[in-house]
Amino acid sequence: MSPIQPAWLHDTVSALAYSIAGQHRLATQDQLQPPFNDITLFILEQEGRLPDTLRSPLALATLGFDLAALPGGSRFHTAAPEVRSRILTAWKRSTLGFKRDLIRYHESLATLALFSRAEERMQGDSAVEGRMRQPPERIQSQVAVIGSGPGGTITACLLAERGRSVVLLEEGPFLPLESCAPFSRQELEQKYRNGGQTVALGQNKVAYVEGRCVGGGSEVNSGLYHRTPPEVLELWRREYGVQELSESDLLSHQQACERELSVSMLPGPPAAASSKLASGAQKLGWQALEVPRWFSYSPNGATGTRQSMTKTYIPRFLKAGGTLVPNTRATALRQENGRWIIDGRVGGRQPLTVEAGTVFVAAGAVQTPALLRRSGITTNIGNALRLHPTVKLVAEFPEEVNSADMGVPVHQVKEFAPRLTFGCSISTVPYLALGLLDHPSAIPLLPTNWTRLANYYAMCAAEGLGTVRCLPTRSDPLVRYRLSESDRTQLAHGMKKLAELLFAAGASAIYPGVQGSAAVRKPKDLDQMSDILPQGKGNLMTIHLFSTCPMGEDRHRCAVDSFGKVHGMQGLFVADASLLCTAPGVNPQGSIMALVRRNVLRFLGQS
């Protein structure tokens, strides 16, 4: 439900929505025509979903923007359309980062909502939340697991199947995988924390996303699977003192997860946009590969279903007698008489207390350290956040490379790994429109040209570090992250090399996702691209976060031991991406699943 909004804020957001959407309007496209009241409502709802550390500052900044037009004779929301257009253009081109960021925020939401209209009309609303009985006010169990992403669910499932009484807490709702189309606006609203509007603050802000539903990130990601590179395992053993971490130590756990999640290659030919990566790499003599996915395919290979937690381990957990409690936020941990007490709230209102002898915290690389720090457990917690910062570009080809059912392509280019990885991203029309925000003259071509366009990315295993901190009176943590100069250079280098590869694959134009950048139409013009990512203009994002509770025996830098037990605490474990010591340079869920399986079997005495 939309939060109550002051009339002034509503009028300002409405004026922004109408001005931004009007710039994209095409006479031949009914779904892009006014009225834009639905877009205004979406922006207001998204502002209400923002982390509470950002919600009030954003509202105040929006009202300040409205007042800033007064020297011209009126507030923004009462100004004539041509005056609004001039004001928007001036703020987008401002040298002041906060001005650019404010307009970019509203422009991104308005563009996403506008170009999602046609998709929503086709899909309808299929969201049906799984119904669970209302939990009692107090639950006692041998083990409590907080968070139902891959780390938490695999942990809970294996414990329940071996006879332990287990309660699995999840802050988000229990929704079937089919409740909405993947990578849609509805998915953002249903299954992502804060509506997908989370950001690590710094000179180069990095937008990130967290799943917030039963199954966590497995319900919203693309299912690409990698084993942990052996050189990464060696680094973690050498520098962090992680024990029993060789390839042979993890092999049986990797194989078990791969078997249980049907990790496999495509049964048929890849999407054309994916093949472009492979063909460009081949022409340049670079290494490219098809990445396996946790998908189960029909006998003829025509259809496939992502093997998320709600399709695999959650049903097993429930069959084994586990107790799943969705819509429940764990607010703090404490110890009483040698037992752990979890204080929580169901649906944001009803108090819930869970008592357990052992607790596994698996709420993700941001929420796990936030919960531990709220509970007074702070040693080496939330001090070493690492990411895979990612820059994107849109490539245009003379032939069709995109289709409505393409999904996420499966090829990646590993020539510059582990520091850089290239791949192809979700390329539906709404996401192409977002990718072209820095190239507004190309957006009107989307309705007729989108099948010749695709989003691509360069992902960096960065050196930068960040922190997760709790603020008084706020429920959402403050996340900060600082790119090193080397990271900014690597990302700029990655974008150039990615563009070079796509030109080799036959691209006719490259649209870099950097504010103020120009389209590149010839390979010889790549030298005009910056050699270092400009401060504040990179439009960075990531879906991979880790290292906030690094594992290992080095107590000067590690929060937990080699098997996830929090140093100095009895019966308290971490079981998610927080464990990873550094950025692995590959999609991390394969690493997470193998590690938590290893750890829980050791806890059970079966390793």
C-alpha angles and dihedrals in degrees: 000000000000114000117241108270128200112250092240093055091046092052093049093048090046091053090049092048094050093045095048096041090046090059090059096043117126122194092220095053116076093190091060095055127104148289093086097185091120090057092049090051092049092051092049091048091049091049087054090053094053118117108274089242088066105029100084095038090052093050092048092047090051092052090046089054089054091052094045089074092062095096086064091059105269144032117274095254092054096042124107116266094252091051091050090051092053092048092050092050092049093051093046090054095042120127088222109094096210091059093051092045094051094053092041090055094053092039092053094051094044092048093047092049094045096050092042093062096089093046093050091050090056098042102042120193114304098159112134117164118222108250118233126180116257107267121235119254092255130034126187121200141154091240134020122196118196113206129026103220118119093287096050098038096049089048093049094044096052092046093050093046089055094055104267120136104240134182117197116202122200125182094207134061129279105247129164117247088247095055090107141001113278116260092010131135089252090056090054090053097043108036111022127084111251090000090292092301104125122129140184105224123225141106087298104035115213118208112212136176135219127194112237107187139076103299093028117208093358089072095056108029129089096251096238109162133206133167114230109273111250093233089057092052089050091051091052092048093047102041103029101030096237110174129218094013105131122126089258091051091057100035099091091047092049091049093049093051091046091051095046093048097042093239105192148140125265111282091216141026118312124246115279093245089055092048089055089067091052095046094046091049091049092053091051095043092244128145116257131166143183109247116220119235136207093248132134113214132204116252091262092044092236096122136027136192124209109241096227124168092268088056097046127011099024093062089046091050092051092045089053090057100262120154116233117197112185128184089039125127119202106219102180146353127222139164127239124176093340093310129106119241119201116199113204147153129231114219090352092290120054113077116233129188121196120192119197140158092224131028128196113195110207104156096128137266093298105032096042095059090040092056093045093048092048085055094053095256103127112141106128088339118140095353103111110042112171130189145182098238110205134200122196140203136183117234123203121206132191090236134046115281101156136066138175093256099043098110116177114338117234107221124101130182113227101176091116098035141169090030098040134027126181125205146148121262137205106300108188115142095262091052092045088053090053090048090054098049090109089052104048094168089066096052096077088061093061100091092059102022106042096102088065093052134077138173117240132183144204112210122197129206089218132206093214123112134211141184138228115213136173120228126210113264092006125109095195118071125236111244120197130180135179124202115214119232087249089056092052090049092048092050092051089047089049093052091051093048091046090052090048090053093049092050087052087053091055105268115164097199140012122208109196117212094231123114112252094015123136127227113263116220104170132043091233089063093061089093087070090067115099120266091216130036107256117244110263096359106084102094088218124188139170140189094190121080127162149134100071091124102026118198126230146092095268099102092189091070108010126087097194136025126256091282101043102267111140109245112255095010129104118219096003120117139169118221112177144064090305087081097065109104097211140357104294095206092232135074099292105214094088088056093046095050095048092047097049091046090052091047099047093047089052089050087053091048093245103109 
